[in-house]
Amino acid sequence: MQFNLTNDLVFFDIEATGLNVVKDRIVQIALIKFQPGQEEPIELEMMVNPGAVLISEEAFNVHGISAQMVASKPTFPQVAQQLLDFIGDADLSGYNSDRFDIPMLMEEFARAGINFHTDNRKTIDVQKIFYKMEPRTLSAAYRVFCDKKIENAHDALEDVRATVEVLKGQLKKYSDVDFIDGDGFSHPTPIRNDMTALAEFTTDSRMLDATQRLKINHNGEIVFNFGKYAGKNAKKVLLADRQYYNWIMQKDFSAQVKQIIKGLVSQEKKQ
C-alpha cells in the first residue's frame, strides 16, 4: 500500500537515557521518510552520545544501548543540522510520538539552538489509533495487523519499520469501521488513507504543548493542566503571581511550555 500523501511524512523512533523528555537525552534515532510520488522511502539511523547524562539501568534493560556503545558517537548538536535537513518540512509520525519522541526531539533541538516546532506539521501518533481502536503494545499491534513478530524489539530502526507496517495494517483493517467514543457518539470511518484525517483523529487539539502542561478549556482559555493552578486561566495566574512565572522559567519545563508562557506575559505587556 502506498500512503496518500500531499506532504513528506517522516516516521521516527527514539531510544533515550530515560523517560524524562526534558532531562534525558537521545542515544539512538531512526527515521524513515515517505515522499509524494516516490515509491521507495529514505532511511536514516544514528547513535548519539548523550554527553554527561547517564543511561539509566531501566533504559538499558529496554534497549540494550550502553555508555560504551555511544562513547565515540557524535553528540546531538553535532548531528542536529543533518537531522533537520532530513526532516525538512515533513509531517511526523511514530509510536507514542506525541508524548515521548516529538517532545524529546524538540528539547534536543532547543538545546542545540534550533527552533524546531510542530505548528505547521501534521502529527500522526500510530499508538493513539491503536489504543483507541484496540488498546495494545507495539509488539501486539505488529502481530494483529501484520501477522508477524518483531525479531529485534526496541532497536529504533526495527521499531520504526514495524510502526510503518502497523499503520498500513490499520488503514486496511479500519477502512470501513466507525469509531464510538467514550460518550457513545459515532464517528464515521475516521481511519482512512488521508494524513489530515489521521492527524485529526490522533491529536488532542485542546493540548497546546507536547508535554500536556497547558490546554484550552471549554471557554477557549489557556489554562494550566498541572499543579496548584490546574484548570486556572494561565494568563491571569501569571500576572497575579509573578513568582509562579519565575518558577516555571527556572524549572525543568519544556522549551515549548516556556515559549508559550513568555508569549502570554508579553501579550499582556503590549496591551
N, C-alpha and C positions, 0 to 999 in steps of 0.2 A: 504493500500500500504506500502510495505517495501522499505526504501531507499536503493539504490545500493551503498554500502559503501566499501571502501578499507581502511578507517581510521575512528577512532572515530569522531563523529560530535556533537558538543555542541551548542544548541540553547540557547541564553540567552537574558535577558532584564533587564535594569537598570532603577530605579527611583532615582532622584537626587534632590539636593538642588536648582538646577537651570540648565541652558543650557550651561554654560561655561565649556568645558571639562577639562580645566586647573585649574580654580579657584573653581569650585563647587565640591561637594562630593556625594558619593553614600549613599542613605538611605535604599534602598531595591534592592536586586539582586536575580534573579531566573534563574536556569539553568536546561536544560533537555539534557541528554547525550544519544546518539544512538551509539551502537557499532556493528561492523560487526558480523553477525551470531547470534546476540541476538535480540529476538523479542520484549522484554519489555525494554523501556528506563528507565534511572535513573534520578530522580528529586532531586534538591537541591534548597532551598529557605531560605533567611535570611534577617532580618532587620539589618541595620548598623547605628551606632552612628556617625554622621558627625563631631563630635568634636566642634570646635569653629565656624564652618561655619554654618550660619543660613539658614533655609529653607525659600526660597523666597515665597512671597504671591502667585506669579504666579504658582510656582511649586506646592504649597499646593493645589491650586484650581484645579490642574490637577489630582494629585494622592491622595490627602487627607491624607498624612502622616504628622503628626505634630511633633514638637520637643519633646513633652511629650511621644509620642509613641516610640521614639528611644532613649530616655534618658538613659535607663538601658541596652541598647543593646551593643554588643561589637563594638569596633572601627574597621576600615578596617585592620590596621596592625595585629590586634588580630585574624582575620579570613583569612588573606591573604594566609597562607600556606594551609589551608583547601580548599580554592578555587583553588589554584594552583594544588593541588593534584587531585582534582575532574576533572579539565580541562585536565591536563596532556599534551599530545602532540596532542590533538584533533584539528580538523579544527573548525572554528567558524561560526555561522550563527545567524542572528537576523533580526529585522525590523528597518531599518535606522542604522544598527550596524556599518557600515563603518565610518559614520560621527559623531556618538554620543557614542554608547555603547562601542565599541572597544577602541577608543582613551581615553575615561574616565577610563576604566578599566586599560589600560596601565599606565595612570598617577597615579592611586591609587597604583598599584603595585610598580611603581618607587619610590613613597613616602615611601613605606614600605621596600625599599631596595632590591626589586626583579626586575630583568631584564626580564620582560615579553614582548615578541615581536611576530610579525606575519610573520617573514621572511620565516619560513618553514611550515606555515599553509595556507590552503586554507580558504578564507573568502567568504561567500555567503550572500549578503545582499538581503533578500527577497523583501524589498521595491523597490530595483532597478529593479528586474524582473517585479514587478507590475507596477512601474511608466513607464517603457519602453513599456510594452505591453498595459496597461490600467491605466493611472495615477489616483490614488485614495488614500484614507486613509486606515489604517488597518481595521477599522470597515467595510468600504465598501468592502474591499478585502474579509473579512470573509463572508459577505453576498453573494458576487459574486461567490466565489469559494467553499464555504461550505454550502450556503443557510441557514445560521444561524446568530443569533445576539449575540454579546458579551454581556453577562449579567453584567460583572463587569470590564468594560474597565479601563485601567490604573492601575489595580493591576498587578504587574510584572508577577506573575505566570500565571494569566489568559491571559495576553497579549502574553507571550511566547508560551503557549499552542495553542492560536489562530494562531500564526505565523507558528507553525508546521503544522497545518491543512491547512493553506493558501498555503504553499509550495507544499503540496501533491496535492491540488486542481489545482495549476498552472501546475504541471507536467502532470496531466490528460488533462487539457484544451489545453495546448500549445504543446502537444507531436508531432503534425503534422503541426505546424504553423511556417512559416518563419518570420523572423524579417526584416523589412525595416527600415534602419537607416535614419538619417536626411539628408544624401546626396543622398538618393534614391537607395542605394545598398541593395541587398537582401542577408540575411544570413540564410541558410537553417537550420530549426529546431534547434535553439540554446537551447531551453528549453527541456531537457531530463534528465532522472534519472541517471545522471553522475555528481558527485560533482566537478570534474575538469572542465567540460564544463560550469556548472553553475557559478563557481568562475570566469572563464574567461569572461563570459557574464556580470557579475555584477561588476567586478573590473576594474577600470581605471588604466592600467599599467603605464601610464605616471606619476601618482602621487606617490611620494616617501614616504609621511607620511600621517597618518590618518587625520590630520587637513588640508591637502592640501596646505601647505605653500611652499613646494618645489616640482618641477616636472621635467620631462625630456622633452626637446624641440625636434623639428624635426631633429636637428643635433646630438641628443644623449647627449646633455649637460645638466647638472643640473642647473636649473635656479630658481630664486625666483618667487613665484606666488602671491606676495602681495607687497604693499608699493611702495616706490620711485624707487626701483630697480626691479620692476616686469618685468619678461622676460629677465633679465640680467644674464649672467653667474655667478653663485654663488661664485665659487672659485676665479674668477678674482676680483669680488667685495670685497670679504672678505680680500684678500691680499692687495688691494689698499686702503681699508677703514677699518682700524683696529677698529675704534670706532663703526662701524656698527656691527662688530663681538661681541664686548663687550656689546653693547646694546641688541642684541638678547639673549646673555647668561644671562643677568640680568633681562630681561622682562619675561612675562608670556607666553612663547612659550612652546610647549610640550617637554617632555624629549626626544621623538623620533627626533624632529627637532634639538634640541641641540646636540644630539649624531651625527647626520649626518653632522652638521656644524663643529663640532670638528674634525670629520673624514676628511673632505675636507681640513682643515687647516693643520692637522697632516700629510696628504699625501704630501702636498707641502714641509713641513719641511724636510721630509725624502728624497726628491728628490735632 
